[in-house]
């Protein structure tokens, strides 16, 4: 099973929402074998394309089309939106 987690930021940015999402992904993997793919929605965020084995995609332009193109990669995935 795959969950797409949409977050405002991930490390190295300090963001409680992103930190929580990463911790949740680690626990879901450990307890249930559920994988996560992160989508960072801040075009100015700078970071890696992977964190602790989880792939990261980034919305480079704020638009529905950009987000939908990233979500279309796996239509069977569940989506979890984190915001704060």
Protein Blocks (a to p, Z undefined) as FASTA:
>chain_A
ZZddddfbdcfbdcfklmmmmmmmmmmmmmnopacddddfbfkbccdfbeehiacdddfb
gcfklmmmmmmmpmkbccddddZZ
